[in-house]
């Protein structure tokens, strides 16, 4: 099988129609084969600081040619950032309370990929004109679905359904979820904050991801979301060969 690549990508963020501050951040580094989206925890002080710190620390990582080394470095970086956010920034007078953020990162090298995440920012794969959600939300809604075997709508009716069960900075120890996957020629990946997918169904996501270039995908996604209420910040990174 021919190896995918080189990778092309595009990224965009928007505060949406309601919020004055954008607490999302993204990393778009096709040369290093690393991309990420971080969504600061809404309603908490310092959400924008947390998401920007995650991206800044990932940006500073050296270039590892070996995918396994790169994946290990990303996970170590996120755990270091978690310790700083949970222990240092949380206790300052300027940022009382939780200073946290979701994160979803994608690493690609040849025909291999690694996805690392905590929280409810997602990674989607568009392959063979089918949409796959690679990540599983770390949220109370998902936890209720898993433990009580109820529908998404039933779990979504819980008053705290959107509460996160994992996030960078939310606890002294960070548990990351890691997915390794084979990458096929023509695969397209979408990393996004919940402000994107909450406003769109699977069909709208797939229609956009089927477009020719990452920039056109982003244009379509943001146009679709901003036609609706767009109450949250929205951020997306699109990666394809």
Buried (B, 14 or more C-beta within 10 A) or exposed (E): EEEBBEBEBBBBBBBBEEBEEBBBBBBBBBEBBBBBBBBBBBEBBBBBBBBBBBBEBBBEBEEBEEBEEBBEBBBEBBBEBBBBBBEEBBEEEEBEEBBBBBBBBBBBBEBBBBBBBBBBBBBBBBBEEEBEBBBBBBBBBBBBBEEEEBEEEBBBEBEEBBBBBBBBBBBEEBEBBEBEBEBBEEBBBBBBBBBBBBBBEEEBBBBBBBBEEBBBBBBBBBEBBBEEEBBBBBBBBBBBB
